[in-house]
Amino acid sequence: MTIDQTTGTVRLGEAVIRPTTSRHDFLTSSIGFTVSKVIQNEVWETYQLQIDEDGSWIGLKLTFEGERLDSLGFTMGPPPVSWGDWSENAINDQAKLVEDFLHVTLGNPPYHFRWGKVSVVRDLRTGEGAGWIEYKK
């Protein structure tokens, strides 16, 4: 997985997600056929998928406001097995993998760009330590 600092384009193998990627274009892309819809309310829809890239697991959540890509969340490392594996330490370990990836990919924080911003969140409710890309409207 790569994130282009100049454009905000995310690449996963041959899949390309740009800040301008529409919901329709995403769903009809090579990875769009593998997603599951996890949230739909009014104009908001969130899709998730899991990718094995070169032996590394990546979980993605893409949220669209209508056709516009609003945000892209990603987790890295071993996939979660069950809620029985949940712990604050596991979330922190997952967030550390994301922080290390961002440091190598984007340099030192803060990660604010003309196309949006990137952050790391530790969410005890969802059990994730994740990267979060928020695209500008």
C-alpha positions, 0 to 999 in steps of 0.5 A, spaced: 500 500 500 502 507 498 499 514 499 501 519 494 503 525 498 502 530 492 495 527 490 492 523 496 492 517 491 492 510 495 495 504 491 494 497 493 497 492 488 493 494 481 488 498 485 488 505 485 483 509 489 484 517 488 480 523 492 476 523 486 474 516 485 466 516 485 462 511 489 460 508 482 467 507 479 469 504 486 464 499 486 465 497 479 473 497 480 477 490 480 476 491 488 469 494 488 466 487 487 469 484 493 466 489 498 461 488 503 456 494 505 457 495 512 453 502 513 448 505 509 444 511 512 441 517 508 446 519 503 452 516 507 455 509 505 461 505 508 464 499 504 469 494 507 474 489 504 480 485 506 486 485 502 492 480 502 498 484 499 504 481 498 503 477 504 501 482 509 493 483 511 490 490 510 483 492 512 479 498 508 473 502 510 471 507 504 465 512 506 462 515 501 457 521 501 453 520 495 458 519 490 463 523 493 469 519 497 469 522 504 474 518 507 478 511 507 480 508 513 485 502 514 488 497 518 494 493 518 497 487 521 494 480 523 487 480 521 482 480 528 480 473 529 475 474 534 472 479 540 476 474 544 482 477 542 480 484 543 485 488 548 487 495 549 494 492 547 492 489 541 489 496 539 495 500 540 500 494 537 495 495 530 496 503 531 503 502 532 504 498 525 500 504 522 504 509 525 510 506 522 507 505 515 505 513 515 512 515 518 516 511 512 510 513 507 509 520 509 515 522 513 513 526 520 506 528 522 502 532 522 500 529 515 496 535 512 495 536 505 492 540 500 487 534 498 486 532 506 489 529 512 491 523 515 491 521 522 492 515 526 486 513 531 485 508 537 478 506 537 476 502 543 469 501 541 471 498 534 477 494 537 481 498 531 488 502 531 487 505 524 489 510 519 484 515 517 484 519 511 479 525 510 479 528 503 477 535 503 470 537 500 
